[in-house]
């Protein structure tokens, strides 16, 4: 099956980037790395590949958000089943939305379907959702297209490259939430006199 997707990417040129992003089964890091490779091999500009990827991410997230918003939990559960996301994970994502608010959308880069649909189900403000989505996927697209440019014809090895720094991204996100928690709950850390 991966051979089929790879041939699809190779056959569509620059437009394989948004196509690959809309086909939710292909890892987005692979699609973006391929887009970076295209900037080196097909005289495609970095800006065009970046904008195509960024726009495709934002549009796909908006569609998933509105599916969750209008379809509610019943539609979300059917959608999650098609993406092999358990109901327990959906409930966990909803609890995170209640606890952390719009910032949890930052995790959409890891699991696009879960967090975008859950944001809609939880009726997160569309403006907040869109703001965080636009910023997060701009950074994500920029980083992985640049990595694809650096890897060149070895773009298929993006998993090996990212494997080393993904834990650090998780630590940074965890520290962000910890600092935010400490700032919003200072009374927990004051010494009692």
C-alpha positions as YAML, in Angstrom:
chain: A
units: angstrom
residues:
- id: 1
  name: UNK
  ca: [0.00, 0.00, 0.00]
- id: 2
  name: UNK
  ca: [2.85, 2.43, 0.81]
- id: 3
  name: UNK
  ca: [4.26, 1.80, -2.64]
- id: 4
  name: UNK
  ca: [0.96, 3.01, -4.11]
- id: 5
  name: UNK
  ca: [1.04, 6.20, -2.03]
- id: 6
  name: UNK
  ca: [4.66, 6.84, -2.91]
- id: 7
  name: UNK
  ca: [3.90, 6.46, -6.63]
- id: 8
  name: UNK
  ca: [0.95, 8.80, -6.20]
- id: 9
  name: UNK
  ca: [3.22, 11.42, -4.62]
- id: 10
  name: UNK
  ca: [5.84, 11.00, -7.32]
- id: 11
  name: UNK
  ca: [3.29, 11.32, -10.11]
- id: 12
  name: UNK
  ca: [1.58, 14.51, -8.98]
- id: 13
  name: UNK
  ca: [4.60, 16.76, -8.51]
- id: 14
  name: UNK
  ca: [4.07, 19.83, -6.33]
- id: 15
  name: UNK
  ca: [0.34, 19.16, -6.05]
- id: 16
  name: UNK
  ca: [1.10, 15.89, -4.31]
- id: 17
  name: UNK
  ca: [1.77, 17.93, -1.16]
- id: 18
  name: UNK
  ca: [-1.83, 19.10, -0.58]
- id: 19
  name: UNK
  ca: [-3.15, 15.80, -1.96]
- id: 20
  name: UNK
  ca: [-0.99, 13.86, 0.49]
- id: 21
  name: UNK
  ca: [-2.15, 16.04, 3.35]
- id: 22
  name: UNK
  ca: [-5.82, 15.55, 2.47]
- id: 23
  name: UNK
  ca: [-5.31, 11.77, 2.30]
- id: 24
  name: UNK
  ca: [-5.15, 11.36, 6.03]
- id: 25
  name: UNK
  ca: [-3.47, 7.93, 5.83]
- id: 26
  name: UNK
  ca: [-0.09, 9.23, 4.67]
- id: 27
  name: UNK
  ca: [2.17, 10.55, 7.46]
- id: 28
  name: UNK
  ca: [2.36, 14.31, 6.99]
- id: 29
  name: UNK
  ca: [6.08, 14.41, 7.79]
- id: 30
  name: UNK
  ca: [6.70, 12.22, 4.76]
- id: 31
  name: UNK
  ca: [4.56, 14.42, 2.50]
- id: 32
  name: UNK
  ca: [6.25, 17.61, 3.69]
- id: 33
  name: UNK
  ca: [9.72, 16.10, 3.32]
- id: 34
  name: UNK
  ca: [8.83, 15.10, -0.22]
- id: 35
  name: UNK
  ca: [7.69, 18.67, -0.83]
- id: 36
  name: UNK
  ca: [11.07, 19.89, 0.38]
- id: 37
  name: UNK
  ca: [12.77, 17.47, -1.97]
- id: 38
  name: UNK
  ca: [10.68, 18.85, -4.85]
- id: 39
  name: UNK
  ca: [12.03, 22.34, -4.20]
- id: 40
  name: UNK
  ca: [15.51, 20.99, -4.92]
- id: 41
  name: UNK
  ca: [14.68, 18.66, -7.81]
- id: 42
  name: UNK
  ca: [11.87, 20.32, -9.80]
- id: 43
  name: UNK
  ca: [12.72, 23.97, -9.46]
- id: 44
  name: UNK
  ca: [9.63, 24.42, -7.32]
- id: 45
  name: UNK
  ca: [9.98, 27.35, -4.97]
- id: 46
  name: UNK
  ca: [10.11, 26.84, -1.23]
- id: 47
  name: UNK
  ca: [7.38, 29.45, -0.83]
- id: 48
  name: UNK
  ca: [4.96, 27.66, -3.18]
- id: 49
  name: UNK
  ca: [5.47, 24.27, -1.49]
- id: 50
  name: UNK
  ca: [5.21, 25.84, 1.98]
- id: 51
  name: UNK
  ca: [2.01, 27.75, 1.10]
- id: 52
  name: UNK
  ca: [0.43, 24.68, -0.51]
- id: 53
  name: UNK
  ca: [1.19, 22.57, 2.55]
- id: 54
  name: UNK
  ca: [0.12, 25.21, 5.04]
- id: 55
  name: UNK
  ca: [-3.13, 25.93, 3.21]
- id: 56
  name: UNK
  ca: [-3.92, 22.22, 2.87]
- id: 57
  name: UNK
  ca: [-3.36, 21.65, 6.59]
- id: 58
  name: UNK
  ca: [-5.55, 24.58, 7.58]
- id: 59
  name: UNK
  ca: [-8.35, 23.58, 5.20]
- id: 60
  name: UNK
  ca: [-8.27, 19.94, 6.32]
- id: 61
  name: UNK
  ca: [-8.37, 21.00, 9.97]
- id: 62
  name: UNK
  ca: [-11.28, 23.38, 9.33]
- id: 63
  name: UNK
  ca: [-13.25, 20.62, 7.60]
- id: 64
  name: UNK
  ca: [-12.60, 18.22, 10.49]
- id: 65
  name: UNK
  ca: [-13.55, 20.91, 13.02]
- id: 66
  name: UNK
  ca: [-16.91, 21.55, 11.34]
- id: 67
  name: UNK
  ca: [-17.59, 17.82, 11.03]
- id: 68
  name: UNK
  ca: [-17.17, 17.60, 14.79]
- id: 69
  name: UNK
  ca: [-19.12, 20.79, 15.42]
- id: 70
  name: UNK
  ca: [-22.17, 19.93, 13.32]
- id: 71
  name: UNK
  ca: [-22.04, 16.16, 13.49]
- id: 72
  name: UNK
  ca: [-21.47, 16.02, 17.21]
- id: 73
  name: UNK
  ca: [-20.31, 12.99, 19.11]
- id: 74
  name: UNK
  ca: [-22.21, 10.35, 17.03]
- id: 75
  name: UNK
  ca: [-20.54, 11.43, 13.78]
- id: 76
  name: UNK
  ca: [-17.20, 11.88, 15.56]
- id: 77
  name: UNK
  ca: [-17.35, 8.33, 16.90]
- id: 78
  name: UNK
  ca: [-17.96, 6.92, 13.41]
- id: 79
  name: UNK
  ca: [-15.12, 9.02, 12.04]
- id: 80
  name: UNK
  ca: [-12.80, 7.93, 14.84]
- id: 81
  name: UNK
  ca: [-13.55, 4.30, 14.07]
- id: 82
  name: UNK
  ca: [-12.43, 4.80, 10.47]
- id: 83
  name: UNK
  ca: [-9.15, 6.29, 11.77]
- id: 84
  name: UNK
  ca: [-8.84, 3.59, 14.46]
- id: 85
  name: UNK
  ca: [-9.14, 6.06, 17.32]
- id: 86
  name: UNK
  ca: [-10.75, 4.58, 20.42]
- id: 87
  name: UNK
  ca: [-13.61, 6.21, 22.29]
- id: 88
  name: UNK
  ca: [-11.36, 6.39, 25.36]
- id: 89
  name: UNK
  ca: [-8.88, 8.55, 23.45]
- id: 90
  name: UNK
  ca: [-11.69, 10.83, 22.34]
- id: 91
  name: UNK
  ca: [-12.84, 11.30, 25.93]
- id: 92
  name: UNK
  ca: [-9.26, 11.98, 27.01]
- id: 93
  name: UNK
  ca: [-8.91, 14.61, 24.28]
- id: 94
  name: UNK
  ca: [-12.16, 16.24, 25.42]
- id: 95
  name: UNK
  ca: [-10.94, 16.35, 29.02]
- id: 96
  name: UNK
  ca: [-7.74, 18.01, 27.81]
- id: 97
  name: UNK
  ca: [-9.84, 20.60, 25.96]
- id: 98
  name: UNK
  ca: [-11.76, 21.33, 29.15]
- id: 99
  name: UNK
  ca: [-8.54, 21.64, 31.12]
- id: 100
  name: UNK
  ca: [-6.21, 23.45, 28.69]
- id: 101
  name: UNK
  ca: [-8.57, 25.15, 26.25]
- id: 102
  name: UNK
  ca: [-7.49, 26.12, 22.76]
- id: 103
  name: UNK
  ca: [-3.82, 25.38, 23.44]
- id: 104
  name: UNK
  ca: [-4.47, 21.66, 23.13]
- id: 105
  name: UNK
  ca: [-4.96, 22.26, 19.40]
- id: 106
  name: UNK
  ca: [-1.14, 22.49, 19.29]
- id: 107
  name: UNK
  ca: [-1.17, 18.70, 19.52]
- id: 108
  name: UNK
  ca: [-3.02, 18.53, 16.20]
- id: 109
  name: UNK
  ca: [0.30, 18.13, 14.44]
- id: 110
  name: UNK
  ca: [0.63, 14.76, 16.15]
- id: 111
  name: UNK
  ca: [-2.94, 13.50, 15.68]
- id: 112
  name: UNK
  ca: [-4.78, 15.74, 13.25]
- id: 113
  name: UNK
  ca: [-8.11, 13.93, 13.19]
- id: 114
  name: UNK
  ca: [-8.50, 13.50, 16.94]
- id: 115
  name: UNK
  ca: [-7.89, 17.06, 18.06]
- id: 116
  name: UNK
  ca: [-9.61, 18.87, 15.20]
- id: 117
  name: UNK
  ca: [-12.82, 16.85, 15.47]
- id: 118
  name: UNK
  ca: [-12.74, 17.00, 19.28]
- id: 119
  name: UNK
  ca: [-12.40, 20.79, 19.10]
- id: 120
  name: UNK
  ca: [-15.60, 20.88, 17.06]
- id: 121
  name: UNK
  ca: [-17.43, 18.45, 19.34]
- id: 122
  name: UNK
  ca: [-16.38, 20.52, 22.38]
- id: 123
  name: UNK
  ca: [-17.58, 23.68, 20.59]
- id: 124
  name: UNK
  ca: [-14.26, 25.43, 20.98]
- id: 125
  name: UNK
  ca: [-14.47, 28.95, 19.59]
- id: 126
  name: UNK
  ca: [-13.75, 28.76, 15.87]
- id: 127
  name: UNK
  ca: [-11.64, 31.91, 16.05]
- id: 128
  name: UNK
  ca: [-9.39, 30.40, 18.74]
- id: 129
  name: UNK
  ca: [-9.21, 27.10, 16.90]
- id: 130
  name: UNK
  ca: [-8.29, 28.79, 13.64]
- id: 131
  name: UNK
  ca: [-5.68, 31.06, 15.23]
- id: 132
  name: UNK
  ca: [-3.83, 28.21, 16.92]
- id: 133
  name: UNK
  ca: [-4.17, 25.97, 13.85]
- id: 134
  name: UNK
  ca: [-2.75, 28.61, 11.50]
- id: 135
  name: UNK
  ca: [0.27, 29.26, 13.72]
- id: 136
  name: UNK
  ca: [1.03, 25.64, 14.59]
- id: 137
  name: UNK
  ca: [0.78, 24.33, 11.05]
- id: 138
  name: UNK
  ca: [2.82, 27.24, 9.67]
- id: 139
  name: UNK
  ca: [5.70, 26.22, 11.93]
- id: 140
  name: UNK
  ca: [5.17, 22.50, 11.23]
- id: 141
  name: UNK
  ca: [5.08, 23.01, 7.46]
- id: 142
  name: UNK
  ca: [8.14, 25.27, 7.50]
- id: 143
  name: UNK
  ca: [10.24, 22.86, 9.56]
- id: 144
  name: UNK
  ca: [9.45, 19.71, 7.59]
- id: 145
  name: UNK
  ca: [9.69, 21.27, 4.14]
- id: 146
  name: UNK
  ca: [13.11, 22.64, 5.17]
- id: 147
  name: UNK
  ca: [14.12, 19.19, 6.47]
- id: 148
  name: UNK
  ca: [13.05, 17.70, 3.15]
- id: 149
  name: UNK
  ca: [15.20, 20.25, 1.35]
- id: 150
  name: UNK
  ca: [18.18, 19.30, 3.52]
- id: 151
  name: UNK
  ca: [17.63, 15.57, 3.00]
- id: 152
  name: UNK
  ca: [17.23, 15.96, -0.76]
- id: 153
  name: UNK
  ca: [16.81, 12.62, -2.49]
- id: 154
  name: UNK
  ca: [16.92, 10.91, 0.92]
- id: 155
  name: UNK
  ca: [13.54, 12.45, 1.82]
- id: 156
  name: UNK
  ca: [12.14, 8.97, 2.59]
- id: 157
  name: UNK
  ca: [14.40, 8.87, 5.67]
- id: 158
  name: UNK
  ca: [12.55, 11.69, 7.41]
- id: 159
  name: UNK
  ca: [11.36, 9.24, 10.08]
- id: 160
  name: UNK
  ca: [14.94, 8.47, 11.05]
- id: 161
  name: UNK
  ca: [15.77, 12.18, 11.27]
- id: 162
  name: UNK
  ca: [12.69, 13.17, 13.26]
- id: 163
  name: UNK
  ca: [12.86, 10.16, 15.55]
- id: 164
  name: UNK
  ca: [15.69, 11.84, 17.45]
- id: 165
  name: UNK
  ca: [14.02, 15.18, 18.08]
- id: 166
  name: UNK
  ca: [10.35, 14.24, 18.55]
- id: 167
  name: UNK
  ca: [10.92, 13.46, 22.27]
- id: 168
  name: UNK
  ca: [12.37, 16.96, 22.69]
- id: 169
  name: UNK
  ca: [9.29, 18.48, 21.08]
- id: 170
  name: UNK
  ca: [7.18, 16.50, 23.58]
- id: 171
  name: UNK
  ca: [9.30, 17.79, 26.46]
- id: 172
  name: UNK
  ca: [8.94, 21.39, 25.26]
- id: 173
  name: UNK
  ca: [5.16, 21.01, 24.98]
- id: 174
  name: UNK
  ca: [5.05, 19.41, 28.45]
- id: 175
  name: UNK
  ca: [7.12, 22.24, 29.94]
- id: 176
  name: UNK
  ca: [4.83, 24.77, 28.32]
- id: 177
  name: UNK
  ca: [1.77, 23.21, 29.97]
- id: 178
  name: UNK
  ca: [3.59, 22.89, 33.30]
- id: 179
  name: UNK
  ca: [4.64, 26.56, 33.28]
- id: 180
  name: UNK
  ca: [1.13, 27.58, 32.30]
- id: 181
  name: UNK
  ca: [-0.31, 25.48, 35.13]
- id: 182
  name: UNK
  ca: [2.10, 26.97, 37.67]
- id: 183
  name: UNK
  ca: [1.28, 30.51, 36.53]
- id: 184
  name: UNK
  ca: [-2.47, 29.97, 36.73]
- id: 185
  name: UNK
  ca: [-2.30, 28.22, 40.12]
- id: 186
  name: UNK
  ca: [0.36, 30.12, 42.11]
- id: 187
  name: UNK
  ca: [-1.34, 29.43, 45.44]
- id: 188
  name: UNK
  ca: [-0.36, 25.74, 45.16]
- id: 189
  name: UNK
  ca: [3.31, 26.62, 45.28]
- id: 190
  name: UNK
  ca: [3.38, 29.34, 47.96]
- id: 191
  name: UNK
  ca: [4.84, 28.44, 51.31]
- id: 192
  name: UNK
  ca: [2.35, 28.45, 54.12]
- id: 193
  name: UNK
  ca: [3.47, 30.74, 56.93]
...
